[in-house]
């Protein structure tokens, strides 16, 4: 659904819908915000407890009304209900990020390195109920050897 909506917006210039400030762009990769209720850290031993939001970043010129138009247009054209898609604004604040290469189960080692780096720079991890474990998926797991998956991991931080 996210890609149906994203490509409807991307291709809008070919139809009657006009978006102020529009320019052609590349649809960014899928992203995910992850959390576990009541947990300050991501506990990979209990993945069944994960809550998540999947998202696609949109250019700044796309407004809520454009997304609402795209949801209606995609629903009409694809004959699927795109109503679960919504416009979300998320301000992450300060963060540290790292490129993780490998399987998702191997992420804890990358996170430990991120934590060590943040501490060396005077910051501490700040995952809260409003600040999430954030991943940007650069590889398609259905087309890639798990050992070669590329995922950007981003964690919120605060100054110590």
N, C-alpha and C positions, 0 to 999 in steps of 0.2 A: 504494500500500500504506500509506503513512504516513497519508493521509487516511482510509482505511478503518479503520485502527486508532484514529486520533484521534476519529473520529465514533462508533465503538463505545464508547469510554470516555465521551465526552460524553453519549451517550444511555443509559448504563448504568442511570441512576436509574429508567428506565421498565421495567426487568426485575428479575429476582431478585438480580443481583449488586449488592452494596452496597460502596461505597467510603467509608471513614472520612473525615469532614470534607467530603464532597462538597457542592459548590454548583454551580449552572448557570454556564457560562462560554462564551466565544467561542473557537473553535478559532483559534489564531494563524496568521499566514502562514508559508509555507514558508521555511526558512532553509538555508543551505549553508556548510559549512566547506571551504575550498579550500587546497591546497598543491601544491608541486612539489618532489619529492625533491631534496635537495641545494641548494635555492635559499633564500636569505634573503628575497627579495622575490617578488612575483607578476610573472611575465614574460608579459605578454599576447601577445607575439610567438610564444610556444610553448604555446598552449592545449592542444595534444595531450598535453602532459606533466602536465596537472592531475590530481591525485587529489582526491576529494571525498567528503563525507558529507552527505546530505540529512537534515534533521530538522525536527520540529515541537516547539515548546516545550510543555511540559505544566504544569498547575498543581502546586504543591508537594504537594498532598494525594494525588496519584497516585503509587503505589509500584510497584516492579518487579513485584510479584505481580499488580497490576491490569493492567499492560501485558501480562504473560504470559497472563492471562485474556482480554484483548481480542484478542490474536493468535490464540488458539484459537477464540474466538467468531467473529471475522472470517473465518478460514479455513473454519469450518463453514458460516457463512451465505453467503459469497460463492463458495464452492467454488474458492478460489484459495489457493495456498501463501503465507501471510503470515510464514513463519518467518524470512525475511531481516530483518524489523523487529526491533529490539532496544531495550532501555532503555539510555540513555546519559546519564551525568552528566558535564558539562563545565564546569570552573571556569575562566573566562577571565581572571580577575585584572583588572588595570587595562587600560583601552582608551580609544581615541578613536574617535568615529564621526561620520558625516556622511550626510545625505540626498543621494544622487546622482540627478539627473533626467536621463535620456537613455539612449542605448544602452549595452550592456555594454562595447563597444569604446572608449567614451569615458571609462571609469572612471579611467584613469591621471591625468587632470587633477584629478579629485576627490581621489585618493590623494595627489597632490603637495600640494594645499591642506591635507589632513589632516596630512601630515608637517610642513609649515611651521608649522601651528598647534601641534602637539605640541612642536616644538622651541622655539617662543616661550614655551611654558609649562614648559619644562625637562624634557621627555620625549623619548624616542627610540623609534622603531618596534622591535618585539620579536617579529617573526614567527620562529618556531622550529619544530622538528619536533613540538612539543606545543602550540604557540600559532599559530592559523591566521588566514588572511584569511577574514573572516566576512561573509556577506551575508544580509540579510533582504529577501525579495522582496515588495514591497507591491503590485505590479502583475502582472497576468497577461499575459505576452508574446504570447499567442495572441489577446488581445482589446484590445491597447493599441498605439497608434502608438509605435514604438521611441523617438522623440524625447521621449515623455512617460512612459516607464517610470520608476517610482520604486523605488529600491533603497537600503536602508540599508547602508552599508559600515562595517565595524568592524575596527579593527586593534589588536592588543595593543601596549602601550607599557610602558617602564620609565623610572624616574627617572634622569636623567643625572647 
